Each structure stands twice: as C-alpha cells, then as structure tokens.
C-alpha cells in the first residue's frame, strides 16, 4: 500500500505494518508512514478507537503489536497473498514457513489472530513439518497469475513472454478467457490473436504479462474445463500423427485427450492427431498404447520414438548391429 496524504490511508497502512511487523516501534512506524513518531502514536490511537486491539510493550524490546481478542482485527491481504492461499489450497504449497513467500506471509497474518495456544501449535507445525514435494506439479508465480486473472476479469488482451518446454522464448498476443487448474498444472485458456485459434499455455512458463487496452468478448457458452481438455494437444511446436492398429472403441479409453484427437482410420485402425512441445515425453506416452502403432507424421516424434526404442533394447541387453 502506498502512502498518500489521507489520514484514512495512513491508518490502514499502520494496521498493515502492525500485522507484518509485530513489535514495531513508534519511530519506525512513523518512518514507514512518513510522519513523526508522535503522529504515529496518534494513528495507533485511531486504530484503538475503531476497536482494533493494539498492545504496547515498554522497554528496549518494546513496541506495538496487534492484540488477541474475541473479535479479530481486519486482515489486509495483498493480491499475491490472497491468490497464493487459493493456489496453496488447490495444489499444496511448500514455502508456507517462509515469511517472504506470499503464502507464508498470509499464513503469518492468520496465525496472528488465533488464540495463543492454538497459534503456538499451528506455528510449530508450520515451521517443522516437511511436506514431500510434488515434482510433477507446477506452481506459477502468484504475481503473474494475479495479472492474468485480472486481465480475464477485465476482458483485456495481453502480450505474453513465453518459454516453451524446449527452452525457446516467444512473444505472443492473446485474449485470456480463463485460468484452469488441471493435472497438477495451471493453464491459461485463450484465443491466440496471430493464429485466430484457441490455445492453452502453461502459466508457470509465462515470463511476462503486459495488459493491453484492446478489449474482447469470450464465447458466450464457454466451458473452460471442457475447452481446455479439447485443446491441450493443439498448437504446440511439433505436429504429430500416429496410426494405431486397433479400432477406435478399443483405443479411446486408453488415450487421454491431452495427447490429441482420435479419429477412425478404417474398421481396425485409429489415427491420433495432435501436437507437443516435448517429443520425448510424447514418445513415452504412445509407447504405452495397447496395440502396435506407426508414426505417420512428425520427424521430431519419429526421432524420439527411435531413441526410446534403442534405450529399451539396451536395457535388456540387446545390442543392435
């Protein structure tokens, strides 16, 4: 929160500083507010008059801190903190003990208004628990996510910096429709302006967000989850096509929509059409198909399948001539 000339703004900032810095002195509070220590004490009195319990401790280690009572003081969450808590609830978070992390900072505020016995136990758990990291999950930067959420709500186009799975950097312009959490990852569902087509981008790979003045209208009947499922295998760097020697009804239950679109290729064959930014990963997925297959399209996928085949043969001691 920035400081302006309004006493109300300074009182709210004083409340935020008390939440974030228990034990803050009048002198330090005044410096942060841009006023004298005497004026800072007056802002503390304003908070007390509003029934917000502010305790003061005398002595060298003294200062102001929010008290605990039946009625907790208001909590002032920043946008990254608020969204960080939502993200933590959706997919788990492993920086909850770090006060510099948005989730850690927000949890500290929550613990600050709990009764002391409960807060002490919760704080001990927060600092000593060691959750097992989910290395398959991706946790995007909350500030980036906030910017995209706001652009979706305002229906404004965005210019994105984007890093592909292979590490190449791209700039793209899009109409952001929705953010969707799926398969342990956060995705931006949008319309690519250049391609004039629906695209999905991983939010953890977005390196920059610039909100543009141009507005847009999303589809009236948009179902974000269904649209994401249909487009997860569309628009990536490398197009692929795989012919599977099995009928569609046998193949369909074994192929997730993230790999692409299935279409019949005769009574006993099915064609898988999609795209990927990670041919090695895609090769591993199609290797698990329940029937023989042939790579019809995509030189990158063909090379990845060949490399995987060599590796599997070597793993059982079969050398190739």
FENVENMO-V983473 format. One record per residue. N is the residue number from 1. RES is the residue in one small letter. OMEGA is omega in radians with two decimals (NA if undefined). Layout:
n->N res->RES omega->OMEGA
n->N res->RES omega->OMEGA
//
This chain:
n->1 res->x omega->3.13
n->2 res->x omega->-3.13
n->3 res->x omega->2.97
n->4 res->x omega->-3.05
n->5 res->x omega->-3.06
n->6 res->x omega->3.06
n->7 res->x omega->3.11
n->8 res->x omega->3.13
n->9 res->x omega->3.14
n->10 res->x omega->3.11
n->11 res->x omega->3.11
n->12 res->x omega->3.10
n->13 res->x omega->3.08
n->14 res->x omega->3.11
n->15 res->x omega->3.13
n->16 res->x omega->3.14
n->17 res->x omega->3.09
n->18 res->x omega->3.09
n->19 res->x omega->-3.03
n->20 res->x omega->-3.03
n->21 res->x omega->3.11
n->22 res->x omega->-3.11
n->23 res->x omega->-3.12
n->24 res->x omega->-3.13
n->25 res->x omega->3.11
n->26 res->x omega->3.14
n->27 res->x omega->-3.12
n->28 res->x omega->3.09
n->29 res->x omega->3.12
n->30 res->x omega->3.13
n->31 res->x omega->-3.14
n->32 res->x omega->3.13
n->33 res->x omega->-3.09
n->34 res->x omega->3.14
n->35 res->x omega->3.08
n->36 res->x omega->3.10
n->37 res->x omega->3.13
n->38 res->x omega->3.11
n->39 res->x omega->3.11
n->40 res->x omega->3.10
n->41 res->x omega->3.10
n->42 res->x omega->3.10
n->43 res->x omega->3.05
n->44 res->x omega->3.12
n->45 res->x omega->3.09
n->46 res->x omega->3.11
n->47 res->x omega->3.12
n->48 res->x omega->3.10
n->49 res->x omega->3.09
n->50 res->x omega->3.11
n->51 res->x omega->3.02
n->52 res->x omega->-3.07
n->53 res->x omega->3.08
n->54 res->x omega->-3.14
n->55 res->x omega->3.05
n->56 res->x omega->3.14
n->57 res->x omega->-3.11
n->58 res->x omega->3.07
n->59 res->x omega->-3.10
n->60 res->x omega->-3.12
n->61 res->x omega->-3.06
n->62 res->x omega->-3.13
n->63 res->x omega->-3.13
n->64 res->x omega->3.02
n->65 res->x omega->3.09
n->66 res->x omega->3.12
n->67 res->x omega->3.13
n->68 res->x omega->-3.13
n->69 res->x omega->3.12
n->70 res->x omega->-3.13
n->71 res->x omega->-3.10
n->72 res->x omega->3.09
n->73 res->x omega->3.10
n->74 res->x omega->3.08
n->75 res->x omega->-3.13
n->76 res->x omega->3.13
n->77 res->x omega->2.95
n->78 res->x omega->3.13
n->79 res->x omega->3.10
n->80 res->x omega->3.11
n->81 res->x omega->-3.10
n->82 res->x omega->3.14
n->83 res->x omega->3.09
n->84 res->x omega->3.10
n->85 res->x omega->3.09
n->86 res->x omega->3.13
n->87 res->x omega->3.13
n->88 res->x omega->3.14
n->89 res->x omega->-3.09
n->90 res->x omega->-3.02
n->91 res->x omega->3.12
n->92 res->x omega->-3.09
n->93 res->x omega->-3.03
n->94 res->x omega->3.08
n->95 res->x omega->-3.03
n->96 res->x omega->3.14
n->97 res->x omega->-3.10
n->98 res->x omega->-3.11
n->99 res->x omega->3.11
n->100 res->x omega->3.12
n->101 res->x omega->-3.12
n->102 res->x omega->3.13
n->103 res->x omega->3.11
n->104 res->x omega->3.12
n->105 res->x omega->-3.13
n->106 res->x omega->3.11
n->107 res->x omega->3.09
n->108 res->x omega->3.10
n->109 res->x omega->3.11
n->110 res->x omega->3.13
n->111 res->x omega->-3.11
n->112 res->x omega->-3.12
n->113 res->x omega->3.06
n->114 res->x omega->3.01
n->115 res->x omega->-3.01
n->116 res->x omega->-3.12
n->117 res->x omega->3.13
n->118 res->x omega->-3.13
n->119 res->x omega->-3.13
n->120 res->x omega->3.13
n->121 res->x omega->-3.14
n->122 res->x omega->3.14
n->123 res->x omega->3.11
n->124 res->x omega->3.12
n->125 res->x omega->-3.12
n->126 res->x omega->-3.05
n->127 res->x omega->-3.05
n->128 res->x omega->-3.12
n->129 res->x omega->-3.13
n->130 res->x omega->3.14
n->131 res->x omega->3.11
n->132 res->x omega->-3.10
n->133 res->x omega->3.00
n->134 res->x omega->-3.05
n->135 res->x omega->3.11
n->136 res->x omega->-3.12
n->137 res->x omega->3.09
n->138 res->x omega->-3.11
n->139 res->x omega->-3.10
n->140 res->x omega->3.09
n->141 res->x omega->-3.13
n->142 res->x omega->3.14
n->143 res->x omega->3.08
n->144 res->x omega->-3.13
n->145 res->x omega->3.09
n->146 res->x omega->-3.12
n->147 res->x omega->-3.14
n->148 res->x omega->3.10
n->149 res->x omega->-3.14
n->150 res->x omega->3.11
n->151 res->x omega->3.08
n->152 res->x omega->-3.10
n->153 res->x omega->-3.11
n->154 res->x omega->-3.11
n->155 res->x omega->3.12
n->156 res->x omega->3.08
n->157 res->x omega->3.10
n->158 res->x omega->2.95
n->159 res->x omega->-3.03
n->160 res->x omega->2.82
n->161 res->x omega->-3.01
n->162 res->x omega->3.10
n->163 res->x omega->-3.12
n->164 res->x omega->3.13
n->165 res->x omega->3.12
n->166 res->x omega->3.08
n->167 res->x omega->3.13
n->168 res->x omega->-3.09
n->169 res->x omega->3.14
n->170 res->x omega->2.94
n->171 res->x omega->-3.11
n->172 res->x omega->3.10
n->173 res->x omega->-3.03
n->174 res->x omega->2.98
n->175 res->x omega->-3.05
n->176 res->x omega->-3.11
n->177 res->x omega->-3.06
n->178 res->x omega->2.95
n->179 res->x omega->-3.07
n->180 res->x omega->3.05
n->181 res->x omega->-3.08
n->182 res->x omega->3.06
n->183 res->x omega->3.10
n->184 res->x omega->-3.13
n->185 res->x omega->3.08
n->186 res->x omega->-3.10
n->187 res->x omega->2.96
n->188 res->x omega->3.04
n->189 res->x omega->-3.01
n->190 res->x omega->2.96
n->191 res->x omega->3.06
n->192 res->x omega->-3.12
n->193 res->x omega->-3.10
n->194 res->x omega->-3.10
n->195 res->x omega->-3.04
n->196 res->x omega->-3.09
n->197 res->x omega->3.11
n->198 res->x omega->3.13
n->199 res->x omega->3.04
n->200 res->x omega->3.14
n->201 res->x omega->3.08
n->202 res->x omega->-3.05
n->203 res->x omega->-3.14
n->204 res->x omega->3.10
n->205 res->x omega->3.08
n->206 res->x omega->-3.07
n->207 res->x omega->3.11
n->208 res->x omega->3.12
n->209 res->x omega->3.05
n->210 res->x omega->-3.12
n->211 res->x omega->-3.09
n->212 res->x omega->3.13
n->213 res->x omega->-3.07
n->214 res->x omega->3.11
n->215 res->x omega->3.11
n->216 res->x omega->3.05
n->217 res->x omega->3.10
n->218 res->x omega->3.11
n->219 res->x omega->-3.07
n->220 res->x omega->-3.08
n->221 res->x omega->-3.04
n->222 res->x omega->2.95
n->223 res->x omega->-3.00
n->224 res->x omega->-3.10
n->225 res->x omega->3.14
n->226 res->x omega->3.14
n->227 res->x omega->3.11
n->228 res->x omega->-3.14
n->229 res->x omega->-3.09
n->230 res->x omega->-2.99
n->231 res->x omega->-3.13
n->232 res->x omega->-3.12
n->233 res->x omega->-3.08
n->234 res->x omega->2.96
n->235 res->x omega->3.10
n->236 res->x omega->-2.97
n->237 res->x omega->-2.96
n->238 res->x omega->3.06
n->239 res->x omega->-3.12
n->240 res->x omega->3.03
n->241 res->x omega->-3.09
n->242 res->x omega->3.09
n->243 res->x omega->-3.06
n->244 res->x omega->-3.09
n->245 res->x omega->3.09
n->246 res->x omega->-3.13
n->247 res->x omega->-3.05
n->248 res->x omega->-3.08
n->249 res->x omega->3.08
n->250 res->x omega->-3.07
n->251 res->x omega->-2.99
n->252 res->x omega->-3.11
n->253 res->x omega->-3.05
n->254 res->x omega->-3.06
n->255 res->x omega->3.09
n->256 res->x omega->-3.11
n->257 res->x omega->3.11
n->258 res->x omega->3.13
n->259 res->x omega->3.13
n->260 res->x omega->-3.07
n->261 res->x omega->3.08
n->262 res->x omega->3.09
n->263 res->x omega->3.14
n->264 res->x omega->3.10
n->265 res->x omega->-3.06
n->266 res->x omega->-3.08
n->267 res->x omega->-3.06
n->268 res->x omega->-3.12
n->269 res->x omega->-3.14
n->270 res->x omega->3.10
n->271 res->x omega->3.07
n->272 res->x omega->-3.11
n->273 res->x omega->-3.14
n->274 res->x omega->3.08
n->275 res->x omega->-3.10
n->276 res->x omega->2.98
n->277 res->x omega->-3.11
n->278 res->x omega->-3.09
n->279 res->x omega->-3.14
n->280 res->x omega->3.09
n->281 res->x omega->-3.12
n->282 res->x omega->3.11
n->283 res->x omega->3.12
n->284 res->x omega->3.14
n->285 res->x omega->-3.11
n->286 res->x omega->3.09
n->287 res->x omega->3.13
n->288 res->x omega->3.12
n->289 res->x omega->-3.05
n->290 res->x omega->-3.11
n->291 res->x omega->3.06
n->292 res->x omega->-3.13
n->293 res->x omega->3.08
n->294 res->x omega->3.08
n->295 res->x omega->-3.14
n->296 res->x omega->-3.06
n->297 res->x omega->3.11
n->298 res->x omega->-3.14
n->299 res->x omega->3.12
n->300 res->x omega->3.10
n->301 res->x omega->3.12
n->302 res->x omega->3.13
n->303 res->x omega->-3.14
n->304 res->x omega->3.10
n->305 res->x omega->3.11
n->306 res->x omega->3.13
n->307 res->x omega->3.11
n->308 res->x omega->3.11
n->309 res->x omega->3.09
n->310 res->x omega->-3.10
n->311 res->x omega->3.14
n->312 res->x omega->3.10
n->313 res->x omega->3.13
n->314 res->x omega->-3.10
n->315 res->x omega->3.10
n->316 res->x omega->3.03
n->317 res->x omega->3.11
n->318 res->x omega->3.11
n->319 res->x omega->-3.12
n->320 res->x omega->-3.13
n->321 res->x omega->NA
//
